[in-house]
Amino acid sequence: MKKLPSATSDIRGASFEGRSDSFELFGEMADTLLYWVSELHRKLIENGVKQVFFLSREGQPLKQMFDCYCVRVGVPIQSRYLEVSRRSTLLPSLNALSEEQFETLFRQYRRMSLLEFLSSLGLDEFCTELSALLGLTTEQSNQRQEDFPESVLFSRLKALPRFIAIYDEQRLSRRKAFWQYLSALSEGDVPENLVVVDVGWKGTIQDNLYTLLCKGPATPVKSVTGYYIGLIASGAAGSANPKHGLLFSSIAGRSSRFHVFNENRALFEILLAADHGSAASYQIDTNGRASAVHDTFHEQEMLEALVFPVQRHIFARYNQLLDAVTLQASTQSLRLEQIARSHARLVFQPSQSEIDWFSSVFHVENYGVFERSFFTGVHKLPSFFDRLKFMFTVLRRNGRGLLGFWPWKKLDERVGRPIANLYGLIRYFQK
């Protein structure tokens, strides 16, 4: 068993030295995360869980916070860091090509290119070869099909003997490599009920793991249980694949204060950044050791310059709050209403520095569609006519998507602060 961090250690260690006051942003996120960690710990103890797997990449800081919490409350639970992604777990979880519908991928992404489809399976290295066999130029293989699963190109790809061979060979070899990697990580003791923890939203990785471990060749794993910050869709959840949104959830009805915690989910993803690239696949080296193969760490420079300094500030506050909570010998002071008020300040009353910071960062999508999401906003308030037009469009049912990652911020930029604040007030009290 790996040694847990000491109760007084900084969550990220020496790399957090020298933080600047200019990065003292979103401090209340520490309150939200401490509440969630306490709920996670309580649920795991309640259900007798002895071993829990935090999924990369957001799971890296979440695991560190959880480990510190375990030390402070004196009730340890073995935590492990499982390097996975939607991309790395998809191909090993799939059936033979003749039986496969790619439902996990196509339920969320349908407009994609040949390159993006192959990349989602971790087969992008074969794109040039397969494109040539299909008679496609580089430009054509990069061109998005409006409905890729129903396209002629997809039908031609599935009928291509070389693709069939690559698909089956890589699917089976990566399945073997993943199982060996998981077994080594578990020190040879993969639990019958695999319990995973992640930031959430749909739990797609859990669905892949369930299919891979519980529906494939015989393994000791009988079920996969997921605990998340939040859930907005159930995916392939079921009796042997249950999912729990501990902070907020819209499964079987919206949880209390759902609209507060759901307002800017991108903020969780950005602030819970890891210090390594995404897992792209699995391999077994010449020494017989299995490991995750990382994709290029596209965000590294931005994270080191902008995100990790804010993360250090949040984790420092987390430790301070944890000291105060454990001194009371209980976590009863962590009330949901109190946490919701605190979190509402982040998403409905942010400082200008926080707005500017959010506008300066980006998120890299490495599954389905491969692109960067920027959160930049407008530099000046639009004309009265443009504001009125935007509001009218948003109020129509088909215009809700215009509000983007952070609706309050979009309304502030496109309509003005009074309307944004009114929206925030309505959302805060909305059931």
Beta strands, then each sheet from edge to edge (+ up, - down):
strand 1: 51-55
strand 2: 78-82
strand 3: 193-201
strand 4: 223-231
strand 5: 243-249
strand 6: 279-284
strand 7: 290-294
strand 8: 362-366
strand 9: 370-374
sheet 1: 2+ 1+ 3+ 4+ 5+
sheet 2: 6+ 7-
sheet 3: 8+ 9-
end
